[in-house]
Structure formats: C-alpha cells, structure tokens
Amino acid sequence: VPSVKAGQWHFRQLFTNGKRLPRGRFPNAPELLRVTKVSPDVKVIELSKAPSSEDLAGKDAELVMIQNWSISRDPVVSSKGATVTVAAPMGWIGHGPATTASPGKPTYVENAPEFVDQPGEWYLDRSTGQLTYMSAQGEDPGNREFIAPRLEQLIVVAGRSDAPVRNVHFKGLAFEHAAWRLPPFGYMGIQAGHHGTSMKAEAHVLPLALSFAYAEDCGLEACRVAHVGASGIGLGPRCRRNRVIGCELTDIGGNGIMVGYRGDRQSGRIDFVGNASLAADWKDPNDAPLENEVSNCVIHDCGAVNYGCVGVFDAFCVGTRITHNLVMNMPYTGISIGFRWDTSPTTQRDCLVAFNRIHDCMKILADGGGIYTLGWQPGTVLRGNLIHDIHRSAFAHGGAPNNGIFFDQGTKGLHVEGQIIYNTSGKPIRFNQTNEGNLTWKDNHFGVRPGHASYPKAAAEKAGPLPPFRRLIPAGS
C-alpha cells in the first residue's frame, strides 16, 4: 500500500465479505494471558507468558487489557521476554484496580507480524506499507475484495445554535466501513466509550460514524450502519425531535447509538460544552438534546473493538424515547441511561425506555446489565422491557455479578413498570449506592420464564417485536 509507506494514512480495520478481520494477536483467541506484576508507574507489565516476538518495539503492537467494566489499549514501546513496556500508564488511573493494570487481569498483545499465524489474521507495516494476510487453505486472496476504511466519519449533519439544520432525512441507505485511529496515549476505557488517562485528566469519547449536532426534525429510517471502528450514530448538542427508526446497527467498534454525545467531532475531547469533566452537564442547558427517538431498531454486536461499550447510550437529555428495539449480543451493557454518579440535578429527565427486548449481554465484561442507570432522572420511565440471558464472562476479573437491570450510583426518580427479567447471572435487579425506595414500582416479573403459568404473555408480546428493517433493506444493497 504505497500511500501507507508515504505516511498519508494508516489503518487498524480491515474487512472482507462483510466480516471484520482480526489483527494478529498473541495468544490466539480465545486464550488469554494474565498479568503477574506491574511497575509502580503502571508502564511495565509482566505477563504470564512471553509473546512470540523478541522485541515489539516499532511494530505498532498494542497491549489490550480487560478491566472490570472497560478495556485498555496501550501502544507497546518495547518488550523483553514476558515483560512489556507501554507508552502510558495502563488504565484509567485513580479509580483503583477496577480500571487499572493489576495482577490477575486478563490481557493479550495485538498487532505484530509474528502473530499472524491463523487464517484471516493480518498485519500492516507502517514503515514499508506492506500488508500481510494469512489466507485459508484453498483461498485466493487475489480474487477477493478487501476494504480498509479511510474516513472516521461518513456523515456530519451540523448546524449552529442560531441556525439548526432541519428536516434532513436518510432512508434505506447502508453506511459501512469507517475507521478509528488509536490516540497517541492509547485508549484507557472509563465507561460506555468514554476514556482518559486518569481521573484528573480531560475525558474523551469515541468518535461517531454518523454525527448530528444542532439538528432538528432529522432522521434515519430503515438504514444500516455496519463495520465501523468507533461508535455508530450520535445526537449531540441541541438535537431536537430527531428519529432513528427501523435501522440495523451491527459490527460497531464502540457504542451503537449515543443520544447526548458531548465530544468534539474531531478530537473526541469532552470540551464541546466547555468542560472536560466526564460527568459535566451542558454548559448551556438549552443544548440538552430534546425529544429524540430510537425505535424499532435491531442493535447487535457493538463494542467489537472496545468491549466496554453499549448498544444505546442516553445521558444529559430530555424526553428521549428508546422503544421497541432488539438489543443483543453485547460484550457489556445493552442500554445505558444517565451519566452522573450522585443525586445532583442535571438536564436528564422525562425519558422513556419501553418494550425493548434485550438479551445475551455482558458476554465479556463485568459490573453491568441489560439496562444500566445512573443519577437522578425525574420523570424517567422503564416500562415493559423483556430482559434475559445476561451472562457472566468466564474470564472477567473481579467485579460484581451482572444483572437484568443495574441501578447504579445516585439512581433516583425512575418509575419501573412491567419488566420481565429472567436467566441472569446475578440477581434480576441490583442496587449500588441507591435503593428501591428511590424508585417507584408496578407489576414487574423477575425470574419468571416463558411457559410458566405466571408469565405475562401480553407484556412479552409487546416487549419483543421484530423491527421491519429486513423487509425494507434488500440483501446486498
């Protein structure tokens, strides 16, 4: 790839036949290494086994560490035997071992030429531009199309506070193959696609393939968003009455849909509102997204690159409606609503999460659930959601059990009605630094499976409709 050698671009994602190809890694999946020792500056990590490379210096290798509810990706500076030195302190420093490298954490090393030893794996040499790919037996790579995305963003709809974009609609389109470039300091996951090097440093959030800001009455209908390196769709400041209807989102590197996106479009820094704090509200309360809707969508296989991401994220918003969606096959939480770790008032209020079917979540990380909530959200309602098969990873290090709904710190003011929750690795409901007295309850069914005499059939039928996107989008379009 001559343009790579010339320094014009570099890519971390490669696709063929509608499939994301894995970069070479050690050890091969699903095997993992374990951390045995960490230096005081959290930059020298001793592993349980030496990588199959004499020295990883200059090869664009990354150490990937699975934390409790997030992951970290740190550029490798050098290695010797089982000892790896990384570019930045490994993890979100200041939150204890939950988000920081510590003995016992599962980890692996990704992206070195020596690691390309299984069909489908690949490596790109930045200095020579040579792309190495291992084909399967009988496969001729010369007869196959490979796609390396160059753009991080495919659509930007951006008005101004005094002149919003209005009535722009996309219907029946496929938006596929977007890039993501690892920041120089790596990706130190905090939660739901937000990241930073320490609790005292500025926060960042993964970029969006489709971005809306200062947009009113716009929408995406019957569209497909797939094979992106970072997050999928985001509604940012002063987005009002926009709709994402009947869409499919799949193979998304970060979050599927973000309502309340607060990152700068280019850098991802949370400075769009004039404040770098992770839990900062909008500087201008009028910028809070208002009455946006995500409904009848199929959202699956998000967090494909950075596991600590979610299907639908909603925070610092007013009146969001998240209804009749199918959310499944997630490494972490399905739907996350709220982003303040106490009961102080924010713009978050009057949202509705209703009649969604959420299943097969929490497949890699810990400390989450089908639905996850934070903070004071007056007027917000959870109604008629069907949540089941919330897993416990075999290798997640530490963390609490995973639940149907996890009401985390400061959760207050929600009404919880008509949920059906069963087959969860932890209890159907969990509270952390809040309690059931901070919420109101009605007609919920916890731990009741289909077929049981008390299983509420009518509510189940409402909770699990399949959206019409498969009929609206012809195959291959």
C-alpha positions, 0 to 999 in steps of 0.5 A, spaced: 500 500 500 504 505 497 500 511 500 501 507 507 509 507 506 508 515 504 505 516 511 498 519 508 494 514 512 494 508 516 489 503 518 487 498 524 480 495 520 480 491 515 474 487 512 472 482 507 465 479 505 462 483 510 466 480 516 471 484 520 478 481 520 482 480 526 489 483 527 494 478 529 494 477 536 498 473 541 495 468 544 490 466 539 483 467 541 480 465 545 486 464 550 488 469 554 494 471 558 494 474 565 498 479 568 503 477 574 506 484 576 506 491 574 511 497 575 509 502 580 508 507 574 503 502 571 508 502 564 511 495 565 507 489 565 509 482 566 505 477 563 504 470 564 507 468 558 512 471 553 509 473 546 512 470 540 516 476 538 523 478 541 522 485 541 515 489 539 518 495 539 516 499 532 511 494 530 505 498 532 503 492 537 498 494 542 497 491 549 489 490 550 487 489 557 480 487 560 478 491 566 472 490 570 467 494 566 472 497 560 478 495 556 485 498 555 489 499 549 496 501 550 501 502 544 507 497 546 514 501 546 518 495 547 518 488 550 523 483 553 521 476 554 514 476 558 515 483 560 512 489 556 513 496 556 507 501 554 507 508 552 502 510 558 500 508 564 495 502 563 488 504 565 484 509 567 488 511 573 485 513 580 479 509 580 483 503 583 484 496 580 477 496 577 480 500 571 487 499 572 493 494 570 493 489 576 495 482 577 490 477 575 487 481 569 486 478 563 490 481 557 493 479 550 498 483 545 495 485 538 498 487 532 505 484 530 507 480 524 509 474 528 502 473 530 499 472 524 499 465 524 491 463 523 487 464 517 484 471 516 489 474 521 493 480 518 498 485 519 500 492 516 507 495 516 507 502 517 514 503 515 514 499 508 506 499 507 506 492 506 500 488 508 500 481 510 494 476 510 494 469 512 489 466 507 485 459 508 487 453 505 484 453 498 483 461 498 485 466 493 486 472 496 487 475 489 480 474 487 477 477 493 475 484 495 478 487 501 476 494 504 480 498 509 476 504 511 479 511 510 474 516 513 472 516 521 466 519 519 461 518 513 456 523 515 456 530 519 449 533 519 451 540 523 448 546 524 449 552 529 445 554 535 442 560 531 441 556 525 439 548 526 439 544 520 432 541 519 428 536 516 434 532 513 432 525 512 436 518 510 432 512 508 434 505 506 441 507 505 447 502 508 453 506 511 459 501 512 466 501 513 469 507 517 475 507 521 478 509 528 485 511 529 488 509 536 490 516 540 497 517 541 496 515 549 492 509 547 485 508 549 484 507 557 476 505 557 472 509 563 465 507 561 460 506 555 466 509 550 468 514 554 476 514 556 482 518 559 488 517 562 486 518 569 481 521 573 484 528 573 485 528 566 480 531 560 475 525 558 474 523 551 469 519 547 469 515 541 468 518 535 461 517 531 460 514 524 454 518 523 454 525 527 448 530 528 449 536 532 444 542 532 439 538 528 432 538 528 426 534 525 432 529 522 432 522 521 434 515 519 429 510 517 430 503 515 438 504 514 444 500 516 450 502 519 455 496 519 463 495 520 465 501 523 471 502 528 468 507 533 461 508 535 455 508 530 450 514 530 450 520 535 445 526 537 449 531 540 448 538 542 441 541 541 438 535 537 431 536 537 425 531 535 430 527 531 428 519 529 432 513 528 427 508 526 427 501 523 435 501 522 440 495 523 446 497 527 451 491 527 459 490 527 460 497 531 467 498 534 464 502 540 457 504 542 451 503 537 447 509 538 449 515 543 443 520 544 447 526 548 454 525 545 458 531 548 465 530 544 468 534 539 467 531 532 474 531 531 478 530 537 473 526 541 475 531 547 469 532 552 470 540 551 464 541 546 460 544 552 466 547 555 468 542 560 472 536 560 469 533 566 466 526 564 460 527 568 459 535 566 452 537 564 451 542 558 454 548 559 448 551 556 442 547 558 438 549 552 443 544 548 440 538 552 438 534 546 430 534 546 425 529 544 429 524 540 427 517 538 430 510 537 425 505 535 424 499 532 431 498 531 435 491 531 442 493 535 447 487 535 454 486 536 457 493 538 463 494 542 467 489 537 473 493 538 472 496 545 468 491 549 466 496 554 461 499 550 453 499 549 448 498 544 444 505 546 447 510 550 442 516 553 445 521 558 444 529 559 437 529 555 430 530 555 424 526 553 428 521 549 424 515 547 428 508 546 422 503 544 421 497 541 428 495 539 432 488 539 438 489 543 443 483 543 449 480 543 453 485 547 460 484 550 457 489 556 451 493 557 445 493 552 442 500 554 445 505 558 441 511 561 444 517 565 451 519 566 452 522 573 454 518 579 450 522 585 443 525 586 445 532 583 440 535 578 442 535 571 438 536 564 436 528 564 429 527 565 422 525 562 425 519 558 422 513 556 425 506 555 419 501 553 418 494 550 425 493 548 427 486 548 434 485 550 438 479 551 445 475 551 449 481 554 455 482 558 458 476 554 465 479 556 465 484 561 463 485 568 459 490 573 453 491 568 446 489 565 441 489 560 439 496 562 444 500 566 442 507 570 445 512 573 443 519 577 437 522 578 432 522 572 425 525 574 420 523 570 424 517 567 420 511 565 422 503 564 416 500 562 415 493 559 422 491 557 423 483 556 430 482 559 434 475 559 440 471 558 445 476 561 451 472 562 457 472 566 464 472 562 468 466 564 474 470 564 472 477 567 476 479 573 473 481 579 467 485 579 460 484 581 455 479 578 451 482 572 444 483 572 437 484 568 437 491 570 443 495 574 441 501 578 447 504 579 450 510 583 445 516 585 439 512 581 433 516 583 426 518 580 425 512 575 418 509 575 419 501 573 413 498 570 412 491 567 419 488 566 420 481 565 427 479 567 429 472 567 436 467 566 441 472 569 447 471 572 446 475 578 440 477 581 434 480 576 435 487 579 441 490 583 442 496 587 449 500 588 449 506 592 441 507 591 435 503 593 428 501 591 425 506 595 428 511 590 424 508 585 417 507 584 414 500 582 408 496 578 407 489 576 414 487 574 416 479 573 423 477 575 425 470 574 419 468 571 420 464 564 416 463 558 411 457 559 410 458 566 403 459 568 405 466 571 408 469 565 405 475 562 404 473 555 401 480 553 407 484 556 412 479 552 408 480 546 409 487 546 416 487 549 419 483 543 417 485 536 421 484 530 423 491 527 421 491 519 428 493 517 429 486 513 423 487 509 425 494 507 433 493 506 434 488 500 440 483 501 446 486 498 444 493 497 
